[in-house]
Amino acid sequence: MSDLRYPFDRVPEPAELIEVAPGIKWLRMPLPMRLDHINLYLLEDSDYLTIGGVRWRVMVCRGHSPEQACLYSAALNVLISGDQVIPRITSNVSVSPSEPEGNPLWQWLASHQHFLEHLPADALVLPAHNTPFYGLHQRLRPGDHDREEAPIEV
């Protein structure tokens, strides 16, 4: 433990952002419980990351959560969708107590429209739940979200 180094002489104040690396900001979000905060590291929509020599575009989505980063690689034609796009069930889209007047359903659908306009239909989708799939555009079309399919053997 004595070999640990801390590059910052202080932590951010609530709602303050500190840039920790080019394009990456640190936000310390307070919580009203014994675990009194979580650290969030923020990326901007349309930023690019290189992971394992592959370039990934950050696509910030909303609705399932206030903000969620999905990653798309054009070279691999792969979308890491997290909970934003799931193959067999609809993501949980709920009004948050922190935003009681929010419209997360509109935000979720707008994020899907952004995917339809900017991502190819034949992208391989890697969701947080179920299994990877092809058919992104088909899954995002209105009306497809209320249809559950039979489970597959894994």
C-alpha positions in Angstrom: 0.0 0.0 0.0 2.9 2.4 0.6 3.5 2.4 -3.2 0.2 4.0 -4.0 0.4 7.6 -5.3 -2.6 10.0 -5.4 -2.2 12.5 -8.3 -4.7 15.0 -6.9 -4.3 17.0 -3.7 -8.1 17.2 -3.2 -11.4 15.6 -4.3 -14.0 17.5 -6.3 -16.7 19.4 -4.4 -20.3 18.3 -5.1 -21.2 19.2 -8.7 -17.5 20.2 -9.5 -15.7 18.5 -12.4 -12.0 17.8 -12.4 -10.3 16.7 -15.6 -8.3 13.6 -14.8 -7.1 12.8 -18.3 -7.8 14.5 -21.6 -11.5 14.4 -22.2 -12.3 12.5 -18.9 -13.8 14.4 -16.0 -14.2 13.2 -12.4 -17.4 13.9 -10.6 -17.9 12.9 -7.0 -21.7 12.3 -6.5 -22.9 12.5 -2.9 -25.3 9.9 -1.6 -27.6 10.2 1.4 -26.4 7.1 3.3 -23.4 5.5 5.0 -21.8 5.0 1.6 -21.7 8.8 1.1 -20.5 9.1 -2.5 -19.7 7.4 -5.7 -17.1 8.5 -8.2 -18.3 9.1 -11.8 -15.9 9.5 -14.7 -17.6 11.4 -17.5 -17.0 11.1 -21.2 -18.6 13.3 -23.9 -20.9 12.0 -26.6 -18.9 11.4 -29.9 -15.6 11.1 -28.0 -13.4 8.3 -29.2 -11.5 5.8 -27.0 -8.9 3.3 -28.2 -9.1 0.0 -26.4 -6.8 -2.9 -27.4 -5.9 -1.0 -30.6 -9.5 -0.6 -31.6 -11.2 2.8 -31.9 -14.6 3.1 -30.2 -17.0 6.0 -30.4 -18.8 7.0 -27.2 -22.5 7.3 -27.7 -24.3 8.8 -24.7 -27.9 7.5 -24.3 -30.6 8.4 -22.0 -33.9 6.9 -20.7 -32.9 3.7 -19.0 -30.7 5.8 -16.8 -30.0 9.6 -16.8 -26.9 8.9 -18.9 -25.3 5.7 -20.1 -22.3 5.4 -22.4 -22.6 2.8 -25.2 -19.5 2.1 -27.4 -19.5 1.5 -31.1 -16.5 0.3 -33.2 -16.9 0.9 -37.0 -13.9 -1.3 -37.7 -15.5 -4.2 -35.9 -19.1 -3.2 -36.6 -19.9 -3.9 -32.9 -22.1 -1.9 -30.5 -21.6 -2.5 -26.7 -25.1 -1.5 -25.8 -25.3 -2.1 -22.0 -28.9 -1.8 -20.9 -29.9 0.6 -23.6 -30.7 -2.2 -26.2 -31.6 -5.7 -25.0 -32.8 -8.4 -27.4 -35.7 -10.0 -25.6 -37.0 -7.6 -23.0 -37.5 -3.9 -22.8 -35.1 -1.9 -20.7 -36.5 -0.5 -17.5 -37.5 3.1 -18.3 -38.7 4.8 -15.1 -39.1 8.3 -13.8 -36.4 9.0 -11.3 -37.0 10.6 -7.9 -34.2 13.0 -8.7 -36.0 14.1 -11.9 -39.8 13.8 -11.1 -40.8 16.0 -14.1 -38.4 14.1 -16.5 -39.6 12.2 -19.5 -37.3 9.2 -19.7 -39.5 7.4 -22.2 -39.0 10.2 -24.7 -35.3 10.2 -24.0 -35.0 6.5 -24.5 -36.9 6.6 -27.8 -34.8 9.6 -28.9 -31.6 7.6 -28.1 -32.9 4.8 -30.2 -33.7 7.1 -33.1 -30.0 8.4 -32.9 -28.8 4.8 -33.2 -31.1 4.2 -36.2 -29.7 7.3 -37.9 -26.0 6.7 -37.1 -25.4 2.9 -36.8 -25.7 0.2 -39.4 -28.5 -2.4 -39.2 -26.0 -5.3 -39.4 -24.0 -4.3 -36.3 -23.3 -7.0 -33.8 -24.9 -5.8 -30.5 -23.4 -6.8 -27.2 -26.1 -6.2 -24.5 -25.7 -6.3 -20.7 -28.4 -9.0 -20.6 -29.3 -12.1 -22.7 -27.0 -12.9 -25.6 -25.3 -10.9 -28.4 -27.5 -10.4 -31.5 -27.8 -9.0 -35.0 -30.8 -6.9 -36.0 -30.3 -3.6 -34.3 -32.6 -1.6 -36.5 -35.4 -4.2 -36.2 -35.1 -4.2 -32.4 -35.3 -0.4 -32.3 -38.4 0.1 -34.4 -41.4 1.2 -32.5 -43.7 -1.6 -31.7 -41.0 -4.2 -31.4 -40.4 -3.5 -27.7 -43.7 -5.1 -26.5 -43.0 -8.4 -28.1 -41.2 -11.0 -26.0 -39.7 -14.0 -27.8 -39.2 -17.5 -26.5 -36.0 -18.0 -24.6 -33.1 -19.7 -26.2 -30.9 -22.4 -24.7 -27.5 -21.1 -23.7 
